Amino acid sequence: MLFSQVFSWGYDLVNPPLYTWLIILAQELVGVHFASIAIVKFSLYGLIFYFFYQVSSWILADKLLSGLATLSLLWLYYVGWDAALSYSHTVLAACLIMASLFALFRLADKGDIRSYIFVGIVFGLGLISKYTFSLFILASLIAGLFSPLLRYRLLNPRFIISLVIMLIAFAPHGVWLSENLVGINFAVTEKFGISNSTGPVLSRVKGLFNFITSIVGFLSPLWIILCVLFFQPIKKIVGCPVNLDKYLKFLLTYFIILFGIVFSIIILFGISKIRGHYMFVFIPAPIAFFVWIKPALSEFKYIKLVVIFMTLAVALNGAGMIVKYISEPLRCSLCQFLVPYSKIAKELKKEGFKSGTIYAYYFPHDLAGNLRVQFPHARVVSTKFPSIPLKTNLAPGQCLIIWTPNPQGPMNGFGMLTQLKNQLKVEFPNQLWDGQVNTVPENFLSFKFERTKNKFGRFGYIIIPNGIGNCK
């Protein structure tokens, strides 16, 4: 909600801009509302399953197995649970990974101009969805060159069409990145834990350990479930190996190359921080399993049991969401999802704030994004992202400075005014604030968290009626 105030070729150095552009488009349709996020997020989430099924059907040529492979995604914790609750750019990237696989297999089968164009489009969109998508592109193209399935298509001069389209799609954001090189080193160092503080050897060992555990974690608990449900077919196919399907060869080569690329990056750069959701590049793994196991399923008697168990994931995830919603007020400590922002907005309006600029602290509550919904015509600035492109106020108004004070938050009025002065270059006249700690004109607003009986919070705020400097 914060970034979608303005269109820009880039916003921060952690994620590319495509997801924000989709939010902006949705807001044109439904307004500045949380519905815009829901529409984008769950449309993309659904498309993951759509393209997964399309790829499964293309390879397996069996509707039942394709359906089981697609349902098995819900037994991946990061897909069935975490993606639905937490992720945004990762969901978009996962959708485009599966769309790209579909495009590559279509290219292998048809080889027409439209197939090359399709590959270029999804690759280009993938590059501006999440930076780790570049790992998918590199690994899939190298795997394609090793595979008879795609080698001829990728070496065909027409593949230049795909590369050109991809580069055109990425170019504007690429130019933006080149203009913000100063912050890239810090962003990459922080995100991937590149540091010599633990020593060059220990940091790499830690990175490799995190990488392995992240792969296992991403594939869990599905890999355990598949081993149990398909124990007999696995035993049969291991005891009597068959020739590998051409698609399976491609996928296995892709996984090996992907593993090798990440392994090499960890060793070369000393990356120590690898998170589970980075492993969405391994999302085709269930398809590879079902392709591998298919020849041994002709005499398998328990396929109906597998169908029931895979379908059970839908009910379990749905029930889990309901339990989470009901139990949230009982178990939350900071209760970020239960802040009554509409009531808080009404109180701030009573105190005199109508519109202008909102300067908000980001922790522990995302005040900036949530208050933008309540004040859609205001310009909202977060202390966490002060350098993002700012919305231009056609009719400058007031300045609202807001934060979460102790005990829930670490900030106070003095800290906020100091940051406002440093980040937005605001100069305070002495009659407003003389720079002293004990003269900060701060106020406090108390509230009860929604759906709770005795959990309360409060925000600190300062309203400057006529605005000041860049905060108006």
Buried (B, 14 or more C-beta within 10 A) or exposed (E): BBBBBBEBBBBBBEBBBBBBBBBBBBBEEEEBBEBBBEBBBEEBBEBBBBBBBBBBBBBBEBEEBBBBBBBBBBBBBBBBBBBBEEBBBBBBBBBBBBBBBBBBBBBBEEBEEEBBBBBBBBBBBBBBBBBBBBBBBEBBBBBBEBBEBBEEBBEBEBBEBBBEBBBEBBEBBBEBBEEBEEEEEEEBBEBBBBBEEBEEEEBBBBBBEBBEEBBEBBBBEBBEBBEEBBEBBBEBBEEEEEEEBBBBBBBBBBBBBBBEBBBEBBEEBBBBBBBBBBBBBBBBBBBBBBBBBBBBBEEBEBBEEBBEBBBEBEEBBEEBEEEEEEEBBEEBEBBBBBBBBEBBBEBBEEEEBBBBBBBBBBBBBBBBBBBBBBBBBBBBBBBBBBEBEBBEBEEBBBBBBBBBBEEBBEBBBBBBBBBBBEBBEBEBEEEBBEEEEEEBEBEEBEBBBBBBEEBEBBBBBBBBEEBBBBBB
